Amino acid sequence: MKRWFFVLVLLLLIFLMIDRQRVYVRDPLGGVTFNGVKDEGAQVFINYSNDVLLENDNPPMYVTLVQHMRPVGLPSALHCIHYLACLTDADKATLAGGGDVGARVETMSERTVTYRTADGREAVVTLR
C-alpha cells in the first residue's frame, strides 16, 4: 500500500513539474477589487509564472484569465477541482471568443496584477 501511494505522489509531482504553466492553484490570501471596491466571493488562482485565473460563483458570475503578454478573457477549456486547483488546455490557454475585446493588462508583478476591463473598470488582483 505504501509503495502505491509513493508511486502516485511521484507521478503527481512529475506531472506538476512538466505542466506547471497549465496548473493554477488557489491563493487563499488573494483578493480582487474593481474600481477600489472589494469583490466578495472572488477566488484567485495562480500558476508558476504568476498568471492569474479569477473565478466568482456569486452573482455576477465570471471566470477571467490574465496571462503575461496575452489578451484577457475566458479560457475555452478549464477543468477545476473546486476551491483547490484548475487546469487549462495549454501553457498559453486558448480563449473562448478571442478574449475580452478591449480589456488590457496594465501591470503584472509577483504581488499585484492590474488590468482594465472592456467596460473601463480598473481591476486590481492582490496575490499572497
Secondary structure, 3 states (H helix, E strand, C coil): CHHHHHHHHHHHHHHHHHCCCCEEEECCCCEEEECCEECCCEEEEECCCCCEEEEECCCCCEEEEECCCCCCECECCEEEECCCEEEECCCCCCEHHHCCCCCEEEEECCCEEEEECCCCCEEEEECC
